[in-house]
Amino acid sequence: MGQNLRGNRSQEYDASMLTATPKSKSPGRPWPITLGGLLIFLQGLAFLMLSGGAMALMANYRFLLEQFKSFIPPNELPPELLDPSRFMPALLIEATLGLTLALFLLLNSLRFLQRHPRAWLLAMVLQGVNLLTALLLYWRGSRGLIFIWMLSSLVIVFHLNRADVLNAFHLRAPEAEQLK
């Protein structure tokens, strides 16, 4: 009876079905495009979180100030903290700019992953705006996360200018002979 079952199996299945054949590679998204889209998305997400936190800080300023006063004497608090007119307008501008950049970065990351024809150009323009904004904030005296902000933009710019990323968007990478 065991041989009968084996005989039936061999009759039911074709020999080509028993061999493992590698699946053909579909023309999917190349990994540099996926990595570029992920980097842009993560940068947009970081901007969204930082700007959203700044907006929440402004919305809850009075409550937070009262909490600080409960465990730190008011005469030991920095005078800038007690006078919101000194920092609120600048913080509002920075948070609004950050939210706008975050929105554009998040939308561009989706377009980049879909290989939209102008997604590469928009990504480069957004990185330029990021670097210019970070430089202006640095000159104004903000030192917090500016260096990480600049470094993330530089990493993305270097990645976007890789030859395989340029080729995926049908842009020509400079030839080695032209560079000499």
C-alpha positions in Angstrom: 0.0 0.0 0.0 2.9 2.4 0.7 4.2 1.9 -2.8 0.8 2.6 -4.1 0.8 6.0 -2.4 4.2 6.8 -3.8 3.1 5.8 -7.2 0.0 8.0 -7.0 2.1 11.0 -5.8 4.5 10.7 -8.7 1.6 10.5 -11.1 -0.1 13.5 -9.6 2.9 15.8 -9.5 5.0 16.8 -12.4 8.8 16.4 -11.9 9.3 20.1 -12.6 7.1 21.0 -9.7 9.3 19.1 -7.3 12.5 21.0 -8.0 12.9 24.4 -6.4 13.3 27.1 -8.9 14.4 30.6 -7.9 11.8 33.2 -8.2 12.4 35.8 -10.9 13.4 39.2 -9.6 10.6 41.6 -10.2 11.6 45.1 -11.2 11.0 46.4 -7.7 12.4 49.4 -5.9 16.2 49.4 -5.6 17.6 49.5 -2.1 19.2 53.0 -2.5 15.7 54.4 -3.2 14.2 52.7 -0.2 17.0 53.9 2.0 16.7 57.5 0.7 13.0 57.5 1.2 13.5 56.1 4.7 16.1 58.8 5.6 13.8 61.6 4.3 10.9 60.1 6.2 12.8 59.8 9.5 14.0 63.4 9.1 10.5 64.6 8.5 9.3 62.6 11.5 12.0 64.1 13.8 11.0 67.6 12.6 7.3 66.8 13.3 8.1 65.6 16.8 10.4 68.5 17.7 8.0 71.1 16.3 5.0 69.5 17.8 6.8 69.5 21.2 7.6 73.2 20.8 3.9 73.9 20.0 2.8 71.8 23.1 5.3 73.8 25.2 3.9 77.1 24.0 0.3 75.9 24.6 1.1 74.7 28.2 3.5 77.5 29.1 1.6 78.9 32.1 1.1 75.5 33.6 4.7 74.5 33.2 5.9 77.8 34.6 3.8 77.2 37.7 5.2 73.7 38.0 8.8 75.1 37.9 7.9 77.8 40.5 6.7 75.1 42.9 10.2 73.5 43.3 12.5 76.3 42.1 12.3 79.7 43.8 11.1 82.5 41.3 14.3 84.5 42.0 16.4 81.6 40.8 14.6 81.1 37.5 16.2 82.7 34.4 14.5 86.1 33.5 14.0 84.9 30.0 11.7 82.1 31.3 9.6 84.5 33.3 9.0 86.9 30.3 7.4 84.9 27.5 7.5 87.8 25.1 11.3 87.3 24.9 11.2 83.8 23.4 7.6 83.0 22.3 7.6 84.8 18.9 10.9 83.2 17.9 9.7 79.8 19.1 6.5 80.2 17.3 8.3 81.0 14.0 10.7 78.1 14.5 7.9 75.6 15.3 5.8 76.7 12.4 8.8 76.5 10.0 9.6 73.0 11.5 6.0 71.8 11.0 6.0 73.1 7.4 9.3 71.4 6.6 8.1 68.2 8.3 5.0 68.1 6.2 7.0 68.6 3.0 9.6 66.0 4.0 7.0 63.4 4.8 5.1 64.0 1.6 8.3 64.0 -0.4 9.5 60.7 1.2 6.4 59.0 -0.3 6.9 60.5 -3.7 10.6 59.5 -3.5 9.7 55.9 -2.8 7.3 56.0 -5.8 10.1 57.4 -7.9 8.1 60.4 -9.0 10.2 62.3 -11.6 10.6 65.5 -9.6 11.0 63.8 -6.1 14.8 63.8 -6.3 14.9 67.6 -7.1 12.4 68.4 -4.4 14.4 66.3 -1.9 17.5 68.3 -2.7 15.7 71.6 -2.5 14.3 70.6 0.9 17.7 69.6 2.2 19.0 73.0 1.0 16.2 74.8 2.9 17.0 72.6 5.9 20.7 73.5 5.8 20.0 77.2 5.2 17.5 77.3 8.1 19.9 75.5 10.4 22.6 78.0 9.5 20.4 80.9 10.2 19.4 79.5 13.5 23.0 78.9 14.4 23.9 82.5 13.6 21.0 83.6 15.8 22.5 81.7 18.7 20.5 78.5 18.8 23.0 75.7 19.5 20.7 72.8 20.7 20.2 70.2 18.0 21.5 72.3 15.1 24.6 70.1 14.5 22.6 66.9 14.4 20.1 68.6 12.1 22.9 69.7 9.7 24.6 66.3 9.9 21.3 64.5 8.9 20.8 66.8 6.0 24.4 66.3 4.8 24.1 62.5 5.0 20.9 62.7 3.0 22.5 65.0 0.4 25.4 62.7 0.0 23.1 59.7 -0.4 20.9 61.5 -3.0 24.0 62.2 -5.1 25.1 58.5 -5.3 25.3 57.3 -8.8 22.7 54.5 -8.3 20.2 57.0 -6.9 20.7 59.4 -9.8 20.4 56.5 -12.3 17.1 55.4 -10.7 15.7 58.9 -11.4 17.2 58.9 -14.9 19.6 61.6 -14.0 23.1 61.3 -15.3 25.9 60.8 -12.8 29.1 62.6 -13.8 31.6 60.4 -15.5 35.0 59.9 -13.9 36.8 61.3 -16.9 34.7 64.5 -16.7 35.8 65.0 -13.1 39.5 65.1 -13.9 
